[in-house]
């Protein structure tokens, strides 16, 4: 029996409409899939209803993959694919496998010779880089910076040095701590360093702007509770 495929399914980054960010052929793959490995079942159910209002959620099988999932459980999630069923991997937002646990299941899938298929959809990281005007030839995504302030400040200075050497540095923060991170960036970075803020990407109130630190200090935006990507270069 032919093994099922592992589809890496993108989701919307917020309240943007499905048709504006998810291609029709990808939507059809989602509708045809019955097994899903997801970061959050509630979020996934809501997303699937946006894709197809008439979808019968009760006929679908969900496996939860997060930082608490054991390696033994993760491997068992692929069992339906052994029987020829396709499996969809869905992150909390955007593309799975980037800044989420989806990479764990993909690594196992490759070791067992399953075909992994990345599907087209929005990635806040790449969309922010595209719109930043910063170096898209050499860049690094650093995920979340340390929570502890002294360590965060140390990391900011390290990333700034790398940015000055020509490598765009991309990072993020939990939305309710955005303003604290912004405050540290403005205090710790040199005035000429360029900072891009990319908030609410693909949504109606999308805000993407690149300025030098000295110019951001003149008009500091409120980023509280807004999903945001930070870039320095």
C-alpha positions in Angstrom: 0.0 0.0 0.0 1.3 3.5 -0.9 2.0 5.7 2.1 0.0 8.8 2.7 1.6 12.3 2.3 2.4 14.7 5.0 1.0 18.1 4.1 2.4 21.2 5.7 -0.7 23.4 5.8 -0.5 27.2 6.2 -3.2 29.1 8.1 -4.2 32.7 8.2 -2.2 35.1 10.4 -5.3 36.6 11.9 -8.7 37.7 10.7 -7.6 38.0 7.1 -10.0 36.2 4.6 -9.1 32.7 3.5 -9.2 33.5 -0.3 -6.7 36.4 0.2 -3.9 34.2 1.6 -4.7 30.5 0.9 -4.8 29.4 -2.8 -7.9 27.5 -3.9 -6.0 24.2 -4.6 -4.5 24.3 -1.1 -8.0 24.8 0.3 -9.2 21.7 -1.6 -6.3 19.6 -0.1 -7.4 20.8 3.3 -11.0 19.8 2.7 -9.9 16.4 1.5 -7.7 15.7 4.5 -9.2 13.8 7.4 -6.2 13.5 9.8 -4.5 16.5 11.3 -1.5 17.1 13.6 -2.1 20.5 15.2 -0.7 22.8 17.8 -4.1 23.8 19.0 -7.4 21.9 18.3 -9.7 24.8 19.0 -7.8 27.2 16.7 -7.6 24.5 14.0 -11.4 23.8 14.1 -12.1 27.5 13.6 -9.7 27.7 10.7 -11.2 24.6 9.0 -14.7 26.2 9.3 -13.3 29.3 7.6 -12.0 27.1 4.7 -15.3 25.1 4.4 -18.4 26.1 6.4 -20.0 22.7 5.8 -17.1 20.6 6.9 -18.0 17.8 9.4 -15.5 18.4 12.2 -16.6 15.3 14.1 -15.4 13.1 11.3 -11.9 14.4 11.5 -9.1 13.1 13.7 -6.8 15.5 15.5 -3.4 14.9 17.2 -2.0 17.6 19.4 1.7 18.5 18.9 3.2 21.0 21.3 6.2 21.4 23.6 4.6 18.9 26.1 4.1 16.1 23.5 6.3 13.1 24.1 8.5 11.7 21.3 6.7 8.4 21.4 3.3 10.0 20.9 4.7 12.1 18.0 5.9 9.1 16.1 2.5 7.4 16.6 0.7 10.4 15.0 2.0 9.2 11.6 0.3 5.8 11.8 -2.7 6.8 9.6 -0.2 7.6 6.8 1.0 4.0 6.9 -2.5 3.0 5.9 -2.4 5.4 2.9 -4.1 8.4 4.6 -2.8 11.9 4.0 -2.0 13.9 7.2 -2.1 17.7 7.5 0.3 19.5 9.9 -1.2 22.9 11.1 0.5 25.6 13.2 -1.2 28.1 15.4 -0.7 30.7 12.7 1.1 31.0 9.4 3.3 28.2 8.1 4.0 25.1 10.2 7.6 24.0 10.9 8.8 27.6 11.5 8.9 28.7 15.1 6.6 25.9 16.1 6.9 22.2 16.9 5.9 21.1 13.4 9.5 20.4 12.5 9.6 17.5 15.0 7.0 15.5 13.0 8.6 16.4 9.7 12.0 15.1 10.9 10.4 11.8 11.9 8.4 11.6 8.6 11.6 11.9 6.6 13.3 9.2 8.6 10.4 6.9 7.7 10.4 7.9 4.0 7.1 9.7 4.0 6.6 12.4 1.3 6.5 15.8 3.0 4.7 18.5 0.9 4.9 22.2 1.9 1.9 24.1 0.8 1.8 27.8 -0.2 0.5 30.3 2.3 1.4 33.3 4.5 4.6 33.4 6.6 4.9 36.5 8.7 8.7 36.2 8.8 9.2 36.2 5.1 6.5 38.8 4.4 8.1 41.1 7.0 11.5 40.7 5.4 10.1 41.3 1.9 8.5 44.6 3.0 11.4 45.7 5.2 13.8 47.0 2.6 16.6 45.2 4.4 19.1 42.6 3.2 17.2 39.6 1.9 20.3 37.9 0.7 21.8 37.3 4.2 19.4 37.1 7.1 18.8 35.1 10.3 15.5 34.4 12.2 16.2 34.3 15.9 12.7 33.4 17.3 11.9 34.8 20.7 14.5 36.8 22.6 15.2 36.0 26.3 12.4 37.0 28.8 14.9 38.1 31.5 15.8 41.7 30.7 19.6 41.6 31.2 19.8 38.6 28.9 17.5 40.2 26.4 19.6 43.4 26.3 22.7 41.3 25.8 21.0 39.5 22.9 19.9 42.8 21.3 23.5 44.1 21.3 24.7 40.8 19.8 22.1 40.9 17.1 22.9 44.6 16.3 26.5 43.7 15.8 25.5 41.0 13.4 23.1 43.3 11.6 25.9 45.9 11.2 28.1 43.3 9.6 25.4 42.8 6.9 23.1 40.1 8.2 19.4 41.2 8.7 18.3 40.0 12.1 14.6 38.9 12.5 12.9 38.1 15.8 9.6 38.3 17.6 8.0 38.7 21.0 4.8 37.6 22.7 2.3 40.4 21.7 1.7 41.6 25.3 5.5 42.2 25.7 6.0 44.0 22.4 6.2 47.4 24.0 8.8 46.3 26.5 11.0 44.9 23.7 10.5 48.1 21.7 11.6 50.1 24.7 14.8 48.1 25.1 15.6 48.3 21.3 15.3 52.1 21.4 17.5 52.4 24.5 20.2 49.9 23.6 20.6 50.2 19.8 22.8 53.0 18.3 20.8 55.8 16.6 21.8 54.8 13.0 20.6 51.2 13.3 17.6 50.5 11.1 14.6 48.9 12.7 11.6 47.5 10.9 8.3 46.9 12.7 5.8 44.6 10.9 2.5 44.2 12.8 -0.8 42.6 11.9 0.6 41.3 8.6 -2.1 40.5 6.0 -4.8 42.1 8.1 -6.8 45.3 7.6 -4.7 47.3 10.1 -1.4 46.0 8.7 1.6 48.2 9.7 5.0 47.8 8.2 7.6 50.5 8.4 11.4 50.8 8.5 13.2 53.7 10.2 16.4 54.4 12.0 16.3 54.1 15.8 16.7 57.9 16.1 13.6 58.4 14.0 11.5 55.8 15.9 12.1 57.7 19.1 10.2 60.7 17.7 7.0 58.7 17.3 6.8 55.3 19.1 3.8 53.1 18.0 1.8 51.1 20.5 2.4 47.5 19.7 0.6 46.0 22.7 -1.2 42.8 21.9 -0.5 43.1 18.1 1.4 40.2 16.5 4.6 41.7 15.3 7.9 40.8 13.7 11.0 42.9 14.4 13.9 43.3 12.0 17.2 45.2 12.5 19.7 45.8 9.7 
